[in-house]
Amino acid sequence: MQREQHVHRRRPRWILIILLVLVVIFGLHHFLSTGARLKANWNKIVYTSSDNVAIAVYSPKTHRTYTSTNAPKHKFHTASTVKVSILAGLLLKQQSPLSSNQLSLAKQMIEQSDNDATTELFNELGGQEGLQETFNKFGMKDSVAHKSWGLTTTTPADQIKLLNNIFYQSKLLSSQERSTIRNLMSNVESDQAWGISAGSDNFAIKNGWLSYGSDDWIVNSIGYIKNNNGTSYTIAVYTDKNNSMTTGQQTIEQLARTTKSIME
């Protein structure tokens, strides 16, 4: 009788061990399969493009950033995507809510992509030096500020660091500061809503585009996607050498759609 009771007490331990093993296997499978599927689908687009293309996506499920590019070590000009960094940097610098005038300028800068408003806030941040300090604080080691803010250079992976501070957890930005940026990025004008938003109806976004010298058309899109099932991710896509703005936009939206199909 005592032996039977002893066996009975041990059964739940084996069940627990089996369950833990299954959880580990499932988690590892999801971790590996997400990256493999993203790479396989991205590479069909990235490596068949004659333009420079780079993408980075962060999954809070795996806590990993996935990347792909056909231009290793290439630094992309930010164009207007740097406006998110300018706003984040200004909030960090003053450690207080935006004034009514600053908020008005920030709305114009993010929602309408107004360049004059951006220059005014860029100067308040401290110009090139202030922007570089912002990158340094967020650990964006591959981003270099330029005195002409749109010619700042960066990588998608660096932008993910910034976006994660805005849309997930941050030791630098307060909840109110993060909310300010999120709200503006979620309320861009309809003509500013192309790019990483393709195929999604719940997103926050900032795009950038510029025809510049040997880079031809620079077309970029960064932001956050929330799926209908409650999952989410941050995403940054940078391109240049495009023969038109439309070409870059189409490439970004192809990548956005295939990413969403896997991250849902």
Secondary structure, 3 states (H helix, E strand, C coil): CHHHHHHHHHHHHHHHHHHHHHHHHHHHHHHHHHHHHHHHHHHHHHCCCCCEEEEEEEECCCCEEEEEECCCCCCEECHHHHHHHHHHHHHHHHCCCCCHHHHHHHHHHHHCCCHHHHHHHHHHHCHHHHHHHHHHHCCCCCCECCCCHHHCEECHHHHHHHHHHHHCCCCCCCHHHHHHHHHHHCCCCHHHCCCCCCCCCCEEEEEEEEECHHHCEEEEEEEEEECCCCCEEEEEEEEEEECCHHHHHHHHHHHHHHHHHHHC
